[in-house]
Every structure is written in C-alpha cells, then in structure tokens.
Amino acid sequence: MRKNEEYSDTEVTGGTRATTMGPERAAPSGADAATIPWRSRPPARGFLASSLRRFLRDRLSVAALAVFGLIVVVTIAAPWLADHVLHTTPDAFMRRADGSIATLQPPGPGYPLGTDELGRDNLTRLLYAGQVSLAIGFLVALVSVLIGTSLGLVAGFYGGRADDVVNALVQLVINIPSLFVLIILSVLFTPTVLSLAVIFGLFFWPGTTRQVRGEVLSIRSRDYVDAARVLGASDLRIVLRHILPNVASIVMVVAGIDVAAAILSESALSFLGFGVPVPLSSWGNMLSGSQDSFRGAPWLVYPPGFMIFLTVLCVFLLADGLRDTLDPRLKD
C-alpha cells in the first residue's frame, strides 16, 4: 500500500467507527489498518454530570452550599455539641464561681456568646433555635412545592377549565391577608413547628404555581412533547418525563425562596409575639426576646440576627446557582 495514501476523518455512529474513503481506494487491512490514527469524539456527558460540572464552576454557589451545609450540620448536632463540648443544656442556668446565677454576662470563659436575663447559655440556645427555624423553612418549602408544582403542572398542561379553577384558587389565596390570619390563629391555638409550617406553606404555594404554570405553557408546545404524544405516551408520562425535568430549575429557585421567606416570616411573627411559643427557641423569638437589651446586652441581639441574615443569603445564592445548574437548555 502506498505510504502517501490518505484517509478521511473517522465518523462515530452508534458506537462504531466508519471510514469514508475516495471512490477508488479500498479499506486498509492487517498491519496497515492498525497504524491509522482514529479520531473519535469525546463521550457525551449525561445531564447530571453536566449539571454538576456547571455547578462546581460557580464558586459563589459552592461557597454558599458549604456555609449552608455547615449551618445545617451544626444545628443537627446541637444536642451532641451541648452535651460534649458546651456541657450544658438550653434551659440550664449558668453559674459563676461563687455559685450565683450568671445573668446577662458578656461573652467570656464558660459562655462564648454570653448569657441571657435568666442565666442561660446563649450559644446553646442559638444552636437549638437553628433546628426550629430550619425545620420551619424546609417544611414550608416542601408543602409549597408539593401543592404549587402539582397545580401548576395541571393548569399549564391541560389549560381550559382546569387552568381557570387553579387561577381562581391562586387569586383567592393571594388576596387573603396572611399575617392577619396567622395572628388570629396564633391567638386561638397554641402554635407548633408543624402547624406553623403547614399554615405558611398554604399561603406560599400560589407563587410556585404561577411560575410552574408559565413554564409549562411554553414547554407543552415543543416538538419533543408533540412527538411523545404521537408515539402514544400518556399524559402522566409526558408530564413526568418531558415537562417536569424542564421546570425543575424554576422549582428549585422557588423552593429556596420559600425556605428563606419562611425563616423571615417566622422571625417577623415571633417578633410580634405570635410565633413559636416559649420555652421553645427559634432565631425569631430569640431576636424578639432581646429587643429590650439592644444597648445593655448586644450579645443577645447580634447572633440570632446574624444567623438569620447568613442563612437567608446562602439559600438565595444556592437557589440561584441551582437554577443555572439544572436548566437543561444550558450547555457546557
């Protein structure tokens, strides 16, 4: 075989290599075939691999995830930290060397964030309060996403009367003064973490529904949805396999906003005296209980306020990063 014989680039189709040659040239065989360099395309990445790659390139979102993960881990480990590191409980009274109760003590040895007006360790209460605030945030997001996404998919995919009914429900809930209703319910019933989360979620889902509905109205007319319908796919399969993955980015953003909004709403409600009841601690009622000590004991005010600010900031940054990460229309 002539050494100057040239072959065209290799095309990869269906996992096999096919060589395109001139009309009068035969395919190489034997040792000559082994010496021909094959050019192959790099293997295509899956959706999850591409999403992870995009997310890791976003340093701000990675940093937000790391800080938020640390907050979650520390609050979950609050009982262990209180028992083995701080050697106290959220309701125990700290005492001075002479045995008296250490009330309103500034940060120092034995109590890193000081003590409150009853002599309780502020750091221990802050860790336990984080469990309550984060639990409310996640539960509210769960309720809001489950209700809002389901109704948004139904309204956007079917349209017609289903869309009219869902929009009527959305307008009804939006026009209800949620803060006023929450205050009335807090007066009539003793609020708990679960009840507050469910009530907040019942007021937060309209925003999720409107976002999801708008995306579905655009996606349902795409070619791949029409192709799936022509091939005989059921409505449920089309919604779950072809529409839901394309609205996942919007759902993640709205869920993050709901977590942050729930934490802020609980803090506002506790600040008014209608939130999580004492002695159960949350960042909101810790901030509410220390409003009279802003000048005399600022160590009671800044830690819960800073934790609310830091958690909400991390959740917003993380939600924004996940929106870009999970959007299937973006490419590497």
N, C-alpha and C positions, 0 to 999 in steps of 0.2 A: 504493500500500500504506500502511496506517495506521502512523504512527510509533510508536504505543504497542503494536504487535503484539509479543508476547513469544514467545520460543522456549526450549525446554528445553535443558539441558546436552547437550553433544556426547558420544557414546559412541564409543570407538575399538575396532573389532573387526576383527582380521585385517589391520590396516594401512590400513583405510578408515574414513571418518567417516560416521556415520548420525545424522540429526537427528530427534528424537522430538517431534512437534507434537500440538496438540489435534485432535479429530476433524473440525472444520470448517475448519481452516486448511490452506492449500496451501503447498508448499515455495517459498521465495523463488527468484527467478531474476534474471539480469542484474546490474545495478549494486547492487541491494538485497542480493543474496546475498554480494557481495564485502565489504559493510560489517558483516556479522555476525561478531562475535569468536568464534573456535573455541577451545574448551577441550580441551586434549589432555593425557593423562597423560605424565609423563616416561618416556623409554625405559628398559626394564628392563635392569639390569646383568647381565652374564654372571657365572658362578661365579668365574672368575679375577679379574675386575675387582672384584667384591665382596670377595673374599678379600684382594686387595692393599689395598683401602681399609681393611678392618678391621686389617690388619697395620700399616699406616702410622699408624693412630691409637694403636697400642700403643707408646708412646715407649720403654719399658723394653726391649721386644723389638727395636726398631730400633737402640737403642744397643748391645745385645748383639750384633746382627748386624754392626754397624760395627766393634766391637772384635775380634770373632772373624774377620771378613774381613781386618782389618789384620794379625792374627797369621798367618793363612794366607798372605797375600801376602808378608809379610816373610820367613817361613820358606822359601817357594818361591824367593824372590830371594836366599837366603843365599849362593850362590856368587858372584853379581854384587856383593853388598854386601861380602863378604870380600875380593874382588879389587880393587874400585874405591874403596871407602870405607875399610875397615879395613886393607887392604894386607897381608893375612896369610892363613893357612890354619888349619884346626882342629888340625893336627898340627905347625905351625911353632913354634919356640921364640922367645919374645920376648927381646930383649937390651937391657941397659942401655947408657948412653953409653960405658962403658968396655969394652963387648963381652962382658961376662959374662951368663949366662942369668938373666933376671929371674924367679926363682921366688918364689911366694907374695907377689907385690906387690899392695898395695891399689889400688883404683881411682885412676887418675891419667892424666896425658897419655900417649897412646900405647896405653893399655889401659883403656877406660872402666869395665869391670867387674873389673879386676884380672887376675891370672894364677894358675894352679894350681900344684901342687907340682912340676910338670915345666917350668913356664915357658910354658905355652900360654895364648893369649888366651881369657879366659872368655866374652866376648861372642860371639866367633866360634863357639866350641863350643856355646853356647846356641842360636844360630841353626840350626846344622846338626842339633842334637839335636831341635829342634822338628820337622824334617822326619820323623824316625824316629817320634816319639811320635804326631804327627798321622796319619802313614801307617798305623800300627797301629790307631789309633782308627777311621779311615774304613773300613779293610779289615774289621775286626771287625764294624762295623755293617752293611757290605754282605753279609757271609756270614750274619750273624744274621737280617737282614731277608729275604734270599732264601729261606733254609730255613724260618724261622719263619712268614713270611707264607704261603708255599705250603702248608705243612702245616696251618696254622690255617684257611685257606680250605677245604681239603679236609675237615677234621674237622668244621667248623661247617656246611658246606653239605650234605654227604651224611649225616653222622651214622652211626648204626649201627656196623657193624664197622670202618669207616674211622675213626670217632671213637675207638673202643676201642683200635685199633692206635696211633694218634697219641698218645693219652693214656698208653699204656704206654711209648712211647718217651720222652715227656716225663718221666714218673716215673723211668725208668731213668737218664736223663742228670742229673736234679736230684739223685739220691742218690749220684752219683759225686763223691768229694772232688776238686774241680777243682784246687785248689792243690797237693795231694799228687801228682796225676798230672802237673802241669806241672813240678814239681821233678824227678820221676823222668825225664821226657822231656828236661829240660834237662841232666841228668847223662849220659844215654845218647847224646844227639845234640846237636850244636852248634846252638843256636837261631839262626834268622834272622828278619828282619822278617816275611817272608811266612809262615813256619811258625808263628811266634807268633800272627799274626793269624788264621790258619786254626784253630789249636787253641782260641784264645779264642772265636772265632765258633761252634765246635762245642759249646761249653759255654754260650753265651749265648742260643741260639735258643729254648729252651723258654719263656722269658718272653714273647718275641714271639708264639709260637704260642698260648699261653693267652690273651693279650689279644685277638688277632685272632679266635680261635675264639669267645670270649664275645660279641664284637660281631656276628659272622656269625650266631650262633644267634638273635639278636634281629632282625637285618635280613632273614633269609630268609623270615620270615613276614609281611613287609609287603605291602601291596596292590599296589604297583608291581612287586614281584617276581612275585606271582601273575599279574598282568596280562601281564607279559613271557612267562611260561611258557604262558599260554593262547594268546598270539599266535604261539606256535611257536618262540620263541627257544631256542637250545641252551644247555646248562648252562654252557659256556665263555663264551658271550656274556653270560649273566646274571651270572656271577661277575665278569667283567672290566668290564662296562658299568654294572651296577647295584649290585653289592656292594662291589667293591674301592674305588671312589671314596668310599664312606661309611666305610671303615675306614682311609682314608689318614691322617686326623688321628692315630689311635692309632699307626699305623706310624711316623709322623714323630716322635712323642714317644718311642717305644721306641728308635728309631734314635739319637736324641740321647742318651738314657740309655746306650745301648750304647757310643757314642763316649766319653762321659765315664768310664764304668766300665772300658773297655779301657785308657784312659790311666792310670787309677788302678791297675788290676791290673798293668799292665806296670811301673809305678813300684814297686809292692809287691814284685813278683817280682825286679826289679833290686836293690831294697834288700836282699833276701835273698841276692843274688849269683847268681841263676839267670836273669836277664833277657837283654837284648841284650848280646852279648859285646863286650868292649873289643878294639880301639880305637874301634868304632862307638859314637857318643854318643847317648844319649836323655836326656830330662829325668829319668827314673827313675834311670839309672845315674850321672848327674852328682850327683844328690842322695845316692845311696848312697856314691859315692866321697868325698864331702866330709863324711861324718858324724863323722869324727875331727877335723875342722877347724872345728867349730862355734864354738869360743871363739877360736881363733887366727886363723882366716880366714873370718869370717862371710860375706864376699862370694862365697864358693863355695857357700854353703848357700841363701841367700835367693833369688837369681834363679831357679834351676830350680824351687824350691818355689812361688814366686810365679807363675810361668808355668803350672804345673800347676793351681794354685788358680784363676787368672783364666780359663784355657781351659775348665775344667770348669764354672765358674759361667756363662760365656757360653753354653755348649752347653745347659745346663739351662734358662736363661732363654729361649733361642731355641726350644728344643723346646716349651716351654710356650706361647709365643706362636704357634707354628705349629699347635699343637693347636686353639686357638681360631680361627685364621685359616682352616684347611682343613676345619672342621666345617660341612658343608652345611646342618645344621639351624639354624645361627645366621643371623640376619638383620641387615642394617644398621640 
